[in-house]
Amino acid sequence: MSGAGTVRERVLALLDAAGDGLAPIVRAGDPVLRVPAPRYDGQLRDDELTALVALMRRTMHAAPGVGLAAPQVGLPLALAVVEDPGVDSADVARERERTPLPFRVLVNPDYEPVDDERVGFYEGCLSVPGYVAVVARPRRVRLTGQDETGAGVDEVVTGWPARIVQHETDHLRGTLYLDRAEPRSLAASDGAAVRWAAEPHPRSAAEALGFPLP
């Protein structure tokens, strides 16, 4: 879904095409997912940015997902939205440290590990539908960047929220979660993955499929 025109022109075209509906989600194989997204430095008016954020949020909810980066709707822009209501299972929430993540906008985000601790869990991606795989990621990261108002962000994020932040920021670096995944853990989401991804921790998947965990 690449195309000519400035970023603003492309944003306005997307907003016009979507109206009050949803944006089409770009699938793996589109070059926009494989190049670092340019920094956001005021290319949009405030009302245009607000409209884009609202469109991305609607699209994320409808998918459904817990994060969506601008390249996933075809826009080369360092912007992402995240939101996670959490899960009903207390065992899953505890094992994965999956605490609710209120809606927020990440502008020009970056992250770095706080320490050497890594954890591996199944992930999926709206741009790679039909599959999930285990990705080992830092358990705690320092998130920096700005929010949609331009206010600075500098905080430590832990557990599942840290995983979401890393996944979406990776999109803005031209990286898909499959680039970091354990290849032997890959599972079709309409098959064995229904069982593996539902377990609080992928220990039994690692034993059955023969891949390491941190």
C-alpha positions in Angstrom: 0.0 0.0 0.0 2.8 2.4 -0.8 2.2 5.4 -3.0 3.3 8.8 -4.1 2.7 12.0 -2.2 3.7 13.6 1.1 2.9 12.0 4.4 0.2 14.6 5.0 -1.4 14.0 1.6 -1.4 10.2 2.2 -2.9 10.7 5.7 -5.7 12.9 4.3 -6.4 10.5 1.5 -6.7 7.6 4.0 -8.9 9.7 6.3 -11.1 10.6 3.3 -11.4 7.0 2.1 -12.1 5.6 5.6 -14.7 8.2 6.7 -16.1 7.0 10.0 -15.1 3.5 9.1 -11.9 1.5 9.3 -8.5 1.6 7.6 -7.3 -1.4 5.7 -4.4 -3.2 7.5 -1.3 -3.7 5.4 -0.1 -7.4 5.3 3.5 -8.7 5.5 5.2 -8.3 2.1 4.4 -4.6 1.7 7.6 -2.5 1.7 6.1 0.0 4.1 6.5 -2.6 6.8 10.1 -3.1 6.1 11.6 0.4 6.3 12.2 2.6 9.3 9.3 5.1 9.7 10.3 8.8 9.5 9.9 10.7 12.7 6.8 12.7 13.3 7.7 16.3 13.5 4.5 18.1 13.0 3.6 17.0 9.4 -0.1 17.1 10.4 -2.4 19.8 11.8 -3.7 19.1 15.3 -7.1 18.1 14.0 -5.6 15.9 11.4 -3.5 14.1 13.9 -6.6 13.7 16.2 -8.5 12.2 13.3 -5.7 9.8 12.4 -5.4 8.6 16.0 -9.1 8.0 16.2 -9.1 6.0 12.9 -6.2 3.9 14.1 -7.9 3.3 17.4 -11.1 2.2 15.7 -9.2 -0.1 13.4 -7.2 -1.6 16.3 -10.4 -2.3 18.3 -12.2 -3.8 15.3 -9.3 -6.2 14.3 -9.2 -6.9 17.3 -5.7 -6.1 18.5 -3.8 -4.4 21.4 -1.6 -2.2 19.2 -1.4 -0.7 15.7 1.5 1.2 14.1 1.1 3.7 11.3 3.0 1.6 8.8 0.3 -1.1 9.3 -2.2 1.3 7.7 0.3 2.2 5.0 1.7 5.4 6.5 5.4 5.9 6.8 5.2 7.8 10.2 6.6 7.0 13.6 3.3 6.8 15.4 1.5 3.9 17.1 -1.6 3.4 19.3 -1.8 0.8 22.1 -4.5 -0.4 24.4 -5.1 -3.7 26.3 -8.1 -4.4 28.6 -6.3 -7.4 30.0 -7.5 -11.0 30.3 -10.1 -12.8 32.4 -7.8 -15.6 33.4 -6.0 -14.8 36.7 -3.4 -17.5 35.9 -2.6 -16.0 32.5 -2.6 -12.4 33.9 -0.2 -13.4 36.6 2.2 -15.6 34.5 2.4 -13.0 31.7 2.2 -9.9 33.9 -0.7 -8.9 31.7 -2.0 -5.9 33.4 -4.5 -3.6 31.7 -2.9 -0.9 29.5 -5.0 2.2 29.1 -5.2 3.7 25.6 -2.2 5.8 24.7 -0.4 7.2 21.7 3.3 6.6 21.1 5.0 9.3 19.0 8.6 8.7 17.9 8.9 5.9 20.5 12.1 4.1 21.4 13.0 1.5 24.0 16.0 -0.1 25.6 16.2 -3.0 28.0 16.6 -2.1 31.7 18.4 -5.4 32.5 19.2 -8.8 31.0 16.0 -10.5 32.0 14.1 -11.9 29.1 10.8 -13.8 28.9 9.2 -15.7 26.0 5.5 -15.8 25.1 3.4 -16.3 22.1 2.7 -13.2 20.0 0.6 -12.5 16.9 0.4 -9.6 14.5 -2.5 -8.0 12.6 -0.1 -7.7 9.6 0.7 -11.5 9.8 -2.8 -13.0 10.2 -3.2 -16.7 10.8 -0.1 -17.4 12.8 1.5 -17.0 16.2 5.0 -17.6 17.5 7.0 -17.3 20.7 9.2 -14.2 21.0 11.8 -13.8 23.8 11.8 -10.1 24.8 13.2 -8.0 27.6 10.8 -8.1 30.6 11.4 -4.5 31.4 12.3 -1.7 29.0 12.8 2.0 29.3 10.3 3.7 26.9 11.1 7.2 25.6 9.5 9.4 23.0 6.4 11.7 23.1 2.7 11.5 23.3 0.2 13.0 20.9 0.4 16.4 22.6 4.2 16.6 22.2 4.8 15.9 25.9 7.9 13.9 26.6 7.7 10.2 27.7 10.4 8.6 29.7 9.3 5.6 31.9 10.0 2.0 32.7 7.4 -0.5 31.4 7.2 -4.1 32.6 5.5 -7.3 31.6 2.9 -7.5 28.9 2.7 -3.8 28.4 6.4 -3.8 27.8 5.9 -6.5 25.2 3.2 -4.5 23.4 5.4 -1.4 23.4 8.3 -3.3 21.9 6.2 -5.0 19.3 4.7 -1.7 18.1 8.0 0.2 18.2 9.6 -2.6 16.2 7.0 -1.9 13.5 8.4 1.6 13.3 11.9 0.2 12.8 10.8 -2.0 9.9 10.9 -5.1 12.1 8.2 -7.8 12.3 7.8 -10.0 15.3 8.6 -13.0 13.2 12.1 -11.6 12.8 12.6 -12.2 16.5 10.5 -15.4 16.9 11.6 -18.9 17.6 11.0 -20.6 14.2 10.0 -23.9 15.7 7.3 -22.3 17.8 5.3 -21.0 14.7 1.8 -22.3 14.8 -1.4 -21.7 12.8 -3.9 -19.8 14.9 -6.7 -22.0 13.8 -4.9 -25.2 14.8 -2.4 -26.1 17.6 -1.9 -22.4 18.4 -5.4 -22.3 20.0 -4.0 -24.6 22.7 -0.5 -23.2 22.9 -1.4 -19.6 23.0 -4.1 -20.2 25.6 -1.7 -21.6 28.1 -0.3 -19.1 30.7 3.3 -20.0 29.7 4.6 -21.8 26.6 6.5 -24.4 28.5 4.5 -27.4 27.1 4.8 -25.9 23.5 8.5 -25.6 23.9 8.8 -29.2 25.0 6.5 -30.5 22.3 7.9 -28.5 19.4 11.5 -28.4 20.5 12.5 -24.8 20.9 14.3 -23.0 23.8 12.9 -20.6 26.3 14.9 -18.0 28.2 
